[in-house]
Amino acid sequence: MAGYAKLVTARRIIVLLLGAALVASCTVTPRDIALEDAPAHHTTRGFKNTVITDPNKTFFSFIWLRLFGDEKWADHEATASDVPFQMLEIDRVNNPPDALQVSWLGHSTFLIQYQGLNILTDPIFSDRASPVSFAGPERYVPHVVDYSLLPPIDFVIISHNHFDHLDDTAVKLLGNHPYYFVPLKLRGWFLDQGIMPNRVQELDWWQMADPVRTGPNLRIEAQPSQHWSARGLYDRRKSLWASWHLTIGGKSLWFAGDTGYNPVQFKEIGAKNGPVDLALIPIGAYDPRAFMKTYHVDPDEAVMIHKDIGALQSIGMHWGTYPLTAEEPMDPPRRLAAARTREGLAPTAFRAINIGQTITLH
């Protein structure tokens, strides 16, 4: 029994360290130097945020906070059953209507279907958001579908390279059928996974995807977000992070990826895009607030983004799937409802839907 207890303790330490590495990868600050004759977010080391001053927090800061801080951390497994969940209606997604249809597969993964196109955002098919299969943040709700049963995917949009947004299991399953649109300096990772060079396009902020790839009915543009990138100890900010604007036929969609809030860039996005029919905005992974605020919005800030970009409707994402931060699984939708009420928004204006739910927008 003593040996078993030591094994359990060691396993918990490994899980904690990997979880800390995942979160801390959003908080370590390199010494960036701006490049001449380049956009302000380009540096000699890679990329940087332009509106904020990045805090000097490290992997070890997170470990100290997690082990010795006053913040109460939720037992995600104990309350996971509270998260609204349903299996994906596979017949519905394989026979979509003419109207815009969106299905939430969990975390930041959406299947967007319209005018014969199938688009995935930040697909993560793995049980863990981690570089290894035996430890790290483990999905605490079931997968909503056998991913091999999804309709053929035409396009995949990636916001950044953190393990809960860029998943090698998903990319290997999807293979070379889709076109992948990714932020700058991520193409090499896809080539290492066996994706053919002509199936991946890197984009900078405010750059449009190649219309030869997207076809006449789809326009895709990379846009700013306030975040970070890293998959290891030595590649921080070496690749870019982004939000994405899609125009399909007459519909306008915006995918936030992962982001903190600032009062500049989202207003710029709103001015550039005009009214957005549907926005997909993170509402989870925000506590402890003092540590997470710079790079992860809470529901109140998510509502501010909804307003800044001029969204007609929004869906909350980045919650209820992986145990990344301190808040309880159902805190994000509860706080979203309260923020929506304070701002005088209708319940349908910005909502949290079931994992696995499909909605149609006419």
Contacts in CASP RR format, 6 or more apart in sequence:
PFRMAT RR
TARGET T0000
AUTHOR 0000-0000-0000
METHOD contacts of the structure
MODEL  1
MAGYAKLVTARRIIVLLLGAALVASCTVTPRDIALEDAPAHHTTRGFKNT
VITDPNKTFFSFIWLRLFGDEKWADHEATASDVPFQMLEIDRVNNPPDAL
QVSWLGHSTFLIQYQGLNILTDPIFSDRASPVSFAGPERYVPHVVDYSLL
PPIDFVIISHNHFDHLDDTAVKLLGNHPYYFVPLKLRGWFLDQGIMPNRV
QELDWWQMADPVRTGPNLRIEAQPSQHWSARGLYDRRKSLWASWHLTIGG
KSLWFAGDTGYNPVQFKEIGAKNGPVDLALIPIGAYDPRAFMKTYHVDPD
EAVMIHKDIGALQSIGMHWGTYPLTAEEPMDPPRRLAAARTREGLAPTAF
RAINIGQTITLH
11 135 0 8 1.000
14 135 0 8 1.000
14 136 0 8 1.000
15 135 0 8 1.000
15 136 0 8 1.000
15 137 0 8 1.000
15 138 0 8 1.000
16 63 0 8 1.000
16 66 0 8 1.000
16 67 0 8 1.000
17 63 0 8 1.000
18 130 0 8 1.000
18 131 0 8 1.000
18 132 0 8 1.000
18 135 0 8 1.000
18 136 0 8 1.000
18 137 0 8 1.000
19 130 0 8 1.000
19 136 0 8 1.000
19 137 0 8 1.000
19 324 0 8 1.000
20 59 0 8 1.000
20 62 0 8 1.000
20 63 0 8 1.000
20 66 0 8 1.000
21 59 0 8 1.000
21 232 0 8 1.000
22 129 0 8 1.000
22 130 0 8 1.000
22 136 0 8 1.000
22 137 0 8 1.000
22 162 0 8 1.000
22 163 0 8 1.000
22 164 0 8 1.000
22 324 0 8 1.000
23 62 0 8 1.000
23 292 0 8 1.000
23 324 0 8 1.000
23 325 0 8 1.000
24 57 0 8 1.000
24 58 0 8 1.000
24 59 0 8 1.000
24 61 0 8 1.000
24 62 0 8 1.000
25 162 0 8 1.000
25 228 0 8 1.000
25 229 0 8 1.000
25 230 0 8 1.000
25 231 0 8 1.000
25 232 0 8 1.000
25 236 0 8 1.000
26 162 0 8 1.000
26 227 0 8 1.000
26 228 0 8 1.000
26 230 0 8 1.000
26 258 0 8 1.000
26 292 0 8 1.000
26 295 0 8 1.000
26 296 0 8 1.000
27 55 0 8 1.000
27 57 0 8 1.000
27 58 0 8 1.000
27 61 0 8 1.000
27 62 0 8 1.000
27 228 0 8 1.000
27 291 0 8 1.000
27 294 0 8 1.000
27 295 0 8 1.000
28 57 0 8 1.000
28 58 0 8 1.000
28 59 0 8 1.000
28 230 0 8 1.000
28 236 0 8 1.000
29 54 0 8 1.000
29 55 0 8 1.000
29 56 0 8 1.000
29 57 0 8 1.000
30 45 0 8 1.000
30 236 0 8 1.000
30 237 0 8 1.000
31 45 0 8 1.000
32 43 0 8 1.000
32 44 0 8 1.000
32 45 0 8 1.000
32 46 0 8 1.000
32 47 0 8 1.000
32 48 0 8 1.000
32 237 0 8 1.000
33 43 0 8 1.000
33 44 0 8 1.000
33 45 0 8 1.000
34 40 0 8 1.000
34 42 0 8 1.000
34 43 0 8 1.000
34 44 0 8 1.000
35 42 0 8 1.000
35 43 0 8 1.000
35 44 0 8 1.000
39 204 0 8 1.000
39 205 0 8 1.000
40 50 0 8 1.000
41 47 0 8 1.000
41 48 0 8 1.000
41 49 0 8 1.000
41 50 0 8 1.000
41 205 0 8 1.000
41 224 0 8 1.000
41 240 0 8 1.000
43 237 0 8 1.000
45 237 0 8 1.000
45 238 0 8 1.000
46 185 0 8 1.000
46 237 0 8 1.000
46 238 0 8 1.000
46 239 0 8 1.000
46 240 0 8 1.000
47 184 0 8 1.000
47 185 0 8 1.000
47 229 0 8 1.000
47 237 0 8 1.000
47 238 0 8 1.000
47 239 0 8 1.000
47 240 0 8 1.000
47 241 0 8 1.000
48 54 0 8 1.000
48 237 0 8 1.000
49 226 0 8 1.000
49 227 0 8 1.000
51 226 0 8 1.000
51 262 0 8 1.000
51 264 0 8 1.000
51 265 0 8 1.000
52 226 0 8 1.000
52 262 0 8 1.000
52 294 0 8 1.000
54 294 0 8 1.000
55 294 0 8 1.000
57 291 0 8 1.000
61 291 0 8 1.000
62 291 0 8 1.000
65 71 0 8 1.000
65 288 0 8 1.000
65 291 0 8 1.000
66 73 0 8 1.000
71 287 0 8 1.000
71 288 0 8 1.000
71 326 0 8 1.000
72 326 0 8 1.000
73 326 0 8 1.000
74 323 0 8 1.000
74 326 0 8 1.000
74 327 0 8 1.000
74 328 0 8 1.000
74 329 0 8 1.000
74 331 0 8 1.000
76 140 0 8 1.000
76 323 0 8 1.000
76 328 0 8 1.000
76 329 0 8 1.000
77 140 0 8 1.000
77 323 0 8 1.000
79 328 0 8 1.000
79 329 0 8 1.000
79 330 0 8 1.000
80 140 0 8 1.000
80 141 0 8 1.000
80 320 0 8 1.000
80 329 0 8 1.000
82 329 0 8 1.000
82 330 0 8 1.000
83 140 0 8 1.000
83 141 0 8 1.000
83 320 0 8 1.000
83 321 0 8 1.000
83 329 0 8 1.000
83 330 0 8 1.000
83 355 0 8 1.000
84 352 0 8 1.000
84 353 0 8 1.000
84 354 0 8 1.000
84 355 0 8 1.000
84 357 0 8 1.000
85 141 0 8 1.000
85 142 0 8 1.000
85 144 0 8 1.000
85 354 0 8 1.000
85 355 0 8 1.000
85 356 0 8 1.000
86 144 0 8 1.000
86 354 0 8 1.000
86 355 0 8 1.000
86 356 0 8 1.000
86 357 0 8 1.000
87 144 0 8 1.000
87 145 0 8 1.000
87 356 0 8 1.000
88 103 0 8 1.000
88 105 0 8 1.000
88 144 0 8 1.000
88 145 0 8 1.000
88 356 0 8 1.000
88 358 0 8 1.000
89 358 0 8 1.000
90 145 0 8 1.000
90 149 0 8 1.000
92 101 0 8 1.000
92 358 0 8 1.000
93 101 0 8 1.000
93 103 0 8 1.000
93 111 0 8 1.000
93 113 0 8 1.000
93 150 0 8 1.000
93 151 0 8 1.000
93 358 0 8 1.000
94 149 0 8 1.000
94 151 0 8 1.000
96 113 0 8 1.000
96 114 0 8 1.000
96 116 0 8 1.000
96 151 0 8 1.000
97 360 0 8 1.000
98 115 0 8 1.000
99 114 0 8 1.000
99 360 0 8 1.000
99 361 0 8 1.000
99 362 0 8 1.000
100 112 0 8 1.000
100 113 0 8 1.000
100 114 0 8 1.000
100 248 0 8 1.000
100 251 0 8 1.000
100 253 0 8 1.000
100 277 0 8 1.000
100 278 0 8 1.000
100 360 0 8 1.000
100 361 0 8 1.000
100 362 0 8 1.000
101 112 0 8 1.000
101 113 0 8 1.000
101 114 0 8 1.000
101 358 0 8 1.000
101 359 0 8 1.000
101 360 0 8 1.000
101 361 0 8 1.000
102 110 0 8 1.000
102 111 0 8 1.000
102 112 0 8 1.000
102 113 0 8 1.000
102 278 0 8 1.000
102 280 0 8 1.000
102 315 0 8 1.000
102 358 0 8 1.000
102 359 0 8 1.000
102 361 0 8 1.000
103 110 0 8 1.000
103 111 0 8 1.000
103 113 0 8 1.000
103 356 0 8 1.000
103 357 0 8 1.000
103 358 0 8 1.000
103 359 0 8 1.000
104 110 0 8 1.000
104 315 0 8 1.000
104 317 0 8 1.000
104 353 0 8 1.000
104 354 0 8 1.000
104 355 0 8 1.000
104 356 0 8 1.000
104 357 0 8 1.000
105 111 0 8 1.000
105 123 0 8 1.000
105 143 0 8 1.000
105 144 0 8 1.000
105 145 0 8 1.000
105 355 0 8 1.000
105 356 0 8 1.000
106 141 0 8 1.000
106 144 0 8 1.000
106 317 0 8 1.000
106 320 0 8 1.000
106 321 0 8 1.000
106 355 0 8 1.000
106 356 0 8 1.000
107 122 0 8 1.000
107 124 0 8 1.000
107 129 0 8 1.000
107 164 0 8 1.000
107 317 0 8 1.000
107 318 0 8 1.000
107 320 0 8 1.000
107 321 0 8 1.000
107 322 0 8 1.000
108 121 0 8 1.000
108 122 0 8 1.000
108 124 0 8 1.000
108 159 0 8 1.000
108 164 0 8 1.000
108 165 0 8 1.000
108 257 0 8 1.000
108 258 0 8 1.000
108 280 0 8 1.000
108 282 0 8 1.000
108 317 0 8 1.000
108 318 0 8 1.000
109 120 0 8 1.000
109 121 0 8 1.000
109 122 0 8 1.000
109 123 0 8 1.000
109 124 0 8 1.000
110 120 0 8 1.000
110 121 0 8 1.000
110 255 0 8 1.000
110 280 0 8 1.000
110 315 0 8 1.000
110 317 0 8 1.000
111 118 0 8 1.000
111 119 0 8 1.000
111 120 0 8 1.000
111 150 0 8 1.000
112 118 0 8 1.000
112 119 0 8 1.000
112 120 0 8 1.000
112 121 0 8 1.000
112 246 0 8 1.000
112 248 0 8 1.000
112 253 0 8 1.000
113 119 0 8 1.000
113 151 0 8 1.000
114 248 0 8 1.000
114 249 0 8 1.000
114 251 0 8 1.000
115 217 0 8 1.000
115 248 0 8 1.000
115 249 0 8 1.000
117 154 0 8 1.000
117 155 0 8 1.000
117 217 0 8 1.000
117 218 0 8 1.000
117 248 0 8 1.000
118 150 0 8 1.000
118 151 0 8 1.000
118 152 0 8 1.000
118 153 0 8 1.000
118 154 0 8 1.000
118 155 0 8 1.000
119 153 0 8 1.000
119 154 0 8 1.000
119 155 0 8 1.000
119 156 0 8 1.000
119 157 0 8 1.000
119 246 0 8 1.000
120 153 0 8 1.000
120 155 0 8 1.000
120 156 0 8 1.000
120 157 0 8 1.000
120 174 0 8 1.000
120 178 0 8 1.000
121 156 0 8 1.000
121 157 0 8 1.000
121 159 0 8 1.000
121 244 0 8 1.000
121 255 0 8 1.000
121 257 0 8 1.000
121 280 0 8 1.000
122 157 0 8 1.000
122 158 0 8 1.000
122 159 0 8 1.000
122 165 0 8 1.000
122 166 0 8 1.000
122 257 0 8 1.000
123 147 0 8 1.000
123 156 0 8 1.000
123 167 0 8 1.000
123 170 0 8 1.000
123 171 0 8 1.000
123 174 0 8 1.000
124 164 0 8 1.000
124 165 0 8 1.000
124 167 0 8 1.000
124 169 0 8 1.000
124 170 0 8 1.000
125 143 0 8 1.000
125 147 0 8 1.000
125 167 0 8 1.000
125 169 0 8 1.000
125 170 0 8 1.000
125 173 0 8 1.000
126 133 0 8 1.000
126 139 0 8 1.000
126 167 0 8 1.000
126 168 0 8 1.000
126 169 0 8 1.000
126 170 0 8 1.000
127 133 0 8 1.000
127 138 0 8 1.000
127 139 0 8 1.000
128 135 0 8 1.000
128 136 0 8 1.000
128 137 0 8 1.000
128 138 0 8 1.000
128 139 0 8 1.000
129 136 0 8 1.000
129 137 0 8 1.000
129 139 0 8 1.000
129 162 0 8 1.000
129 163 0 8 1.000
129 164 0 8 1.000
129 167 0 8 1.000
129 322 0 8 1.000
129 324 0 8 1.000
130 136 0 8 1.000
130 137 0 8 1.000
130 163 0 8 1.000
131 163 0 8 1.000
131 231 0 8 1.000
131 232 0 8 1.000
137 164 0 8 1.000
137 322 0 8 1.000
137 323 0 8 1.000
137 324 0 8 1.000
138 322 0 8 1.000
138 323 0 8 1.000
139 321 0 8 1.000
139 322 0 8 1.000
140 320 0 8 1.000
140 321 0 8 1.000
140 322 0 8 1.000
140 323 0 8 1.000
140 329 0 8 1.000
141 320 0 8 1.000
141 321 0 8 1.000
141 355 0 8 1.000
144 355 0 8 1.000
144 356 0 8 1.000
145 356 0 8 1.000
147 170 0 8 1.000
147 173 0 8 1.000
148 173 0 8 1.000
152 177 0 8 1.000
153 174 0 8 1.000
153 177 0 8 1.000
153 178 0 8 1.000
154 177 0 8 1.000
154 178 0 8 1.000
154 179 0 8 1.000
155 178 0 8 1.000
155 179 0 8 1.000
155 180 0 8 1.000
155 181 0 8 1.000
155 214 0 8 1.000
155 218 0 8 1.000
155 220 0 8 1.000
156 171 0 8 1.000
156 174 0 8 1.000
156 178 0 8 1.000
156 179 0 8 1.000
156 180 0 8 1.000
156 181 0 8 1.000
157 181 0 8 1.000
157 220 0 8 1.000
157 244 0 8 1.000
157 246 0 8 1.000
157 255 0 8 1.000
158 165 0 8 1.000
158 166 0 8 1.000
158 180 0 8 1.000
158 181 0 8 1.000
158 182 0 8 1.000
158 183 0 8 1.000
158 186 0 8 1.000
159 165 0 8 1.000
159 183 0 8 1.000
159 225 0 8 1.000
159 227 0 8 1.000
159 241 0 8 1.000
159 242 0 8 1.000
159 243 0 8 1.000
159 244 0 8 1.000
159 255 0 8 1.000
159 256 0 8 1.000
159 257 0 8 1.000
159 258 0 8 1.000
160 166 0 8 1.000
160 183 0 8 1.000
160 225 0 8 1.000
160 227 0 8 1.000
160 228 0 8 1.000
160 229 0 8 1.000
160 239 0 8 1.000
160 240 0 8 1.000
160 241 0 8 1.000
160 242 0 8 1.000
160 257 0 8 1.000
160 258 0 8 1.000
161 186 0 8 1.000
161 189 0 8 1.000
161 229 0 8 1.000
161 230 0 8 1.000
161 231 0 8 1.000
161 239 0 8 1.000
162 228 0 8 1.000
162 229 0 8 1.000
162 230 0 8 1.000
162 231 0 8 1.000
162 258 0 8 1.000
163 231 0 8 1.000
164 322 0 8 1.000
164 324 0 8 1.000
165 257 0 8 1.000
165 258 0 8 1.000
166 186 0 8 1.000
166 189 0 8 1.000
166 231 0 8 1.000
168 193 0 8 1.000
171 180 0 8 1.000
171 190 0 8 1.000
171 193 0 8 1.000
171 195 0 8 1.000
172 193 0 8 1.000
175 194 0 8 1.000
175 195 0 8 1.000
176 194 0 8 1.000
176 195 0 8 1.000
176 196 0 8 1.000
176 199 0 8 1.000
178 199 0 8 1.000
179 199 0 8 1.000
179 200 0 8 1.000
179 201 0 8 1.000
179 213 0 8 1.000
179 214 0 8 1.000
180 190 0 8 1.000
180 195 0 8 1.000
180 199 0 8 1.000
180 200 0 8 1.000
180 201 0 8 1.000
181 201 0 8 1.000
181 203 0 8 1.000
181 209 0 8 1.000
181 220 0 8 1.000
181 222 0 8 1.000
181 244 0 8 1.000
182 190 0 8 1.000
182 200 0 8 1.000
182 201 0 8 1.000
182 202 0 8 1.000
182 203 0 8 1.000
183 202 0 8 1.000
183 203 0 8 1.000
183 204 0 8 1.000
183 222 0 8 1.000
183 229 0 8 1.000
183 239 0 8 1.000
183 240 0 8 1.000
183 241 0 8 1.000
183 242 0 8 1.000
184 202 0 8 1.000
184 203 0 8 1.000
184 204 0 8 1.000
184 239 0 8 1.000
184 240 0 8 1.000
185 202 0 8 1.000
185 238 0 8 1.000
185 239 0 8 1.000
185 240 0 8 1.000
186 202 0 8 1.000
186 239 0 8 1.000
186 240 0 8 1.000
187 197 0 8 1.000
187 200 0 8 1.000
187 201 0 8 1.000
187 202 0 8 1.000
188 200 0 8 1.000
189 231 0 8 1.000
189 239 0 8 1.000
190 199 0 8 1.000
190 200 0 8 1.000
191 197 0 8 1.000
191 200 0 8 1.000
201 209 0 8 1.000
201 210 0 8 1.000
201 213 0 8 1.000
203 209 0 8 1.000
203 220 0 8 1.000
203 221 0 8 1.000
203 222 0 8 1.000
203 242 0 8 1.000
204 222 0 8 1.000
204 240 0 8 1.000
205 222 0 8 1.000
205 223 0 8 1.000
205 224 0 8 1.000
205 240 0 8 1.000
205 242 0 8 1.000
206 221 0 8 1.000
206 222 0 8 1.000
206 223 0 8 1.000
206 224 0 8 1.000
206 272 0 8 1.000
207 221 0 8 1.000
207 222 0 8 1.000
208 219 0 8 1.000
208 220 0 8 1.000
208 221 0 8 1.000
209 219 0 8 1.000
209 220 0 8 1.000
209 221 0 8 1.000
209 222 0 8 1.000
211 219 0 8 1.000
214 220 0 8 1.000
217 248 0 8 1.000
217 249 0 8 1.000
218 246 0 8 1.000
218 247 0 8 1.000
218 248 0 8 1.000
218 249 0 8 1.000
219 246 0 8 1.000
219 247 0 8 1.000
220 244 0 8 1.000
220 245 0 8 1.000
220 246 0 8 1.000
221 244 0 8 1.000
221 245 0 8 1.000
222 242 0 8 1.000
222 243 0 8 1.000
222 244 0 8 1.000
223 242 0 8 1.000
223 243 0 8 1.000
223 244 0 8 1.000
223 245 0 8 1.000
223 254 0 8 1.000
223 269 0 8 1.000
223 272 0 8 1.000
224 242 0 8 1.000
224 243 0 8 1.000
224 265 0 8 1.000
224 268 0 8 1.000
224 269 0 8 1.000
225 241 0 8 1.000
225 242 0 8 1.000
225 243 0 8 1.000
225 256 0 8 1.000
225 257 0 8 1.000
225 258 0 8 1.000
225 259 0 8 1.000
225 260 0 8 1.000
225 265 0 8 1.000
226 259 0 8 1.000
226 260 0 8 1.000
226 261 0 8 1.000
226 262 0 8 1.000
226 265 0 8 1.000
226 294 0 8 1.000
226 295 0 8 1.000
227 241 0 8 1.000
227 257 0 8 1.000
227 258 0 8 1.000
227 259 0 8 1.000
227 260 0 8 1.000
227 295 0 8 1.000
228 236 0 8 1.000
228 237 0 8 1.000
228 241 0 8 1.000
228 295 0 8 1.000
229 235 0 8 1.000
229 236 0 8 1.000
229 237 0 8 1.000
229 238 0 8 1.000
229 239 0 8 1.000
229 240 0 8 1.000
229 241 0 8 1.000
230 236 0 8 1.000
230 237 0 8 1.000
230 238 0 8 1.000
241 257 0 8 1.000
241 258 0 8 1.000
242 257 0 8 1.000
243 254 0 8 1.000
243 255 0 8 1.000
243 256 0 8 1.000
243 257 0 8 1.000
243 259 0 8 1.000
243 269 0 8 1.000
244 254 0 8 1.000
244 255 0 8 1.000
244 257 0 8 1.000
245 252 0 8 1.000
245 253 0 8 1.000
245 254 0 8 1.000
245 269 0 8 1.000
245 272 0 8 1.000
245 273 0 8 1.000
245 276 0 8 1.000
246 252 0 8 1.000
246 253 0 8 1.000
246 254 0 8 1.000
246 255 0 8 1.000
247 253 0 8 1.000
251 277 0 8 1.000
251 278 0 8 1.000
251 361 0 8 1.000
252 273 0 8 1.000
252 274 0 8 1.000
252 275 0 8 1.000
252 276 0 8 1.000
252 277 0 8 1.000
252 278 0 8 1.000
253 276 0 8 1.000
253 277 0 8 1.000
253 278 0 8 1.000
253 279 0 8 1.000
253 280 0 8 1.000
254 269 0 8 1.000
254 273 0 8 1.000
254 276 0 8 1.000
254 278 0 8 1.000
254 279 0 8 1.000
254 280 0 8 1.000
254 309 0 8 1.000
254 311 0 8 1.000
255 279 0 8 1.000
255 280 0 8 1.000
256 279 0 8 1.000
256 280 0 8 1.000
256 281 0 8 1.000
256 282 0 8 1.000
256 305 0 8 1.000
256 317 0 8 1.000
257 280 0 8 1.000
257 282 0 8 1.000
257 318 0 8 1.000
258 282 0 8 1.000
258 285 0 8 1.000
258 295 0 8 1.000
258 296 0 8 1.000
258 318 0 8 1.000
259 282 0 8 1.000
259 295 0 8 1.000
259 296 0 8 1.000
259 297 0 8 1.000
259 305 0 8 1.000
260 293 0 8 1.000
260 294 0 8 1.000
260 295 0 8 1.000
260 296 0 8 1.000
260 297 0 8 1.000
260 301 0 8 1.000
261 297 0 8 1.000
261 301 0 8 1.000
261 304 0 8 1.000
261 305 0 8 1.000
263 308 0 8 1.000
266 304 0 8 1.000
266 305 0 8 1.000
266 308 0 8 1.000
266 309 0 8 1.000
267 308 0 8 1.000
269 308 0 8 1.000
269 309 0 8 1.000
270 276 0 8 1.000
270 308 0 8 1.000
270 309 0 8 1.000
270 310 0 8 1.000
273 309 0 8 1.000
273 310 0 8 1.000
274 310 0 8 1.000
275 310 0 8 1.000
275 311 0 8 1.000
275 312 0 8 1.000
276 309 0 8 1.000
276 310 0 8 1.000
276 311 0 8 1.000
276 312 0 8 1.000
277 312 0 8 1.000
277 313 0 8 1.000
277 361 0 8 1.000
278 311 0 8 1.000
278 312 0 8 1.000
278 313 0 8 1.000
278 314 0 8 1.000
278 315 0 8 1.000
278 361 0 8 1.000
279 305 0 8 1.000
279 306 0 8 1.000
279 309 0 8 1.000
279 311 0 8 1.000
279 313 0 8 1.000
279 314 0 8 1.000
279 315 0 8 1.000
280 314 0 8 1.000
280 315 0 8 1.000
280 316 0 8 1.000
280 317 0 8 1.000
281 297 0 8 1.000
281 302 0 8 1.000
281 305 0 8 1.000
281 306 0 8 1.000
281 311 0 8 1.000
281 314 0 8 1.000
281 315 0 8 1.000
281 316 0 8 1.000
281 317 0 8 1.000
281 350 0 8 1.000
282 296 0 8 1.000
282 297 0 8 1.000
282 302 0 8 1.000
282 316 0 8 1.000
282 317 0 8 1.000
282 318 0 8 1.000
282 319 0 8 1.000
283 297 0 8 1.000
283 298 0 8 1.000
283 299 0 8 1.000
283 302 0 8 1.000
283 316 0 8 1.000
283 317 0 8 1.000
283 318 0 8 1.000
283 319 0 8 1.000
283 332 0 8 1.000
283 333 0 8 1.000
283 335 0 8 1.000
283 336 0 8 1.000
283 352 0 8 1.000
284 296 0 8 1.000
284 297 0 8 1.000
284 298 0 8 1.000
284 299 0 8 1.000
284 318 0 8 1.000
284 319 0 8 1.000
284 320 0 8 1.000
284 325 0 8 1.000
284 327 0 8 1.000
284 331 0 8 1.000
284 332 0 8 1.000
285 292 0 8 1.000
285 296 0 8 1.000
285 318 0 8 1.000
285 319 0 8 1.000
285 324 0 8 1.000
285 325 0 8 1.000
285 327 0 8 1.000
286 292 0 8 1.000
286 293 0 8 1.000
286 296 0 8 1.000
286 297 0 8 1.000
286 298 0 8 1.000
286 299 0 8 1.000
286 325 0 8 1.000
286 327 0 8 1.000
286 332 0 8 1.000
287 298 0 8 1.000
287 325 0 8 1.000
287 326 0 8 1.000
287 327 0 8 1.000
287 331 0 8 1.000
288 325 0 8 1.000
288 326 0 8 1.000
289 298 0 8 1.000
292 325 0 8 1.000
296 318 0 8 1.000
296 325 0 8 1.000
297 304 0 8 1.000
297 305 0 8 1.000
298 335 0 8 1.000
299 332 0 8 1.000
299 335 0 8 1.000
299 336 0 8 1.000
299 338 0 8 1.000
299 339 0 8 1.000
300 335 0 8 1.000
300 339 0 8 1.000
302 314 0 8 1.000
302 316 0 8 1.000
302 336 0 8 1.000
302 339 0 8 1.000
302 350 0 8 1.000
303 336 0 8 1.000
303 339 0 8 1.000
303 340 0 8 1.000
303 343 0 8 1.000
303 345 0 8 1.000
303 350 0 8 1.000
306 314 0 8 1.000
306 345 0 8 1.000
306 349 0 8 1.000
306 350 0 8 1.000
307 343 0 8 1.000
311 350 0 8 1.000
312 349 0 8 1.000
313 348 0 8 1.000
313 349 0 8 1.000
313 350 0 8 1.000
313 351 0 8 1.000
313 361 0 8 1.000
314 349 0 8 1.000
314 350 0 8 1.000
314 351 0 8 1.000
315 350 0 8 1.000
315 351 0 8 1.000
315 352 0 8 1.000
315 353 0 8 1.000
315 359 0 8 1.000
316 332 0 8 1.000
316 336 0 8 1.000
316 350 0 8 1.000
316 351 0 8 1.000
316 352 0 8 1.000
316 353 0 8 1.000
319 329 0 8 1.000
319 332 0 8 1.000
319 333 0 8 1.000
319 352 0 8 1.000
320 329 0 8 1.000
320 330 0 8 1.000
320 332 0 8 1.000
320 355 0 8 1.000
321 355 0 8 1.000
332 352 0 8 1.000
333 352 0 8 1.000
336 350 0 8 1.000
336 351 0 8 1.000
336 352 0 8 1.000
337 347 0 8 1.000
340 346 0 8 1.000
340 347 0 8 1.000
340 349 0 8 1.000
340 350 0 8 1.000
353 359 0 8 1.000
END
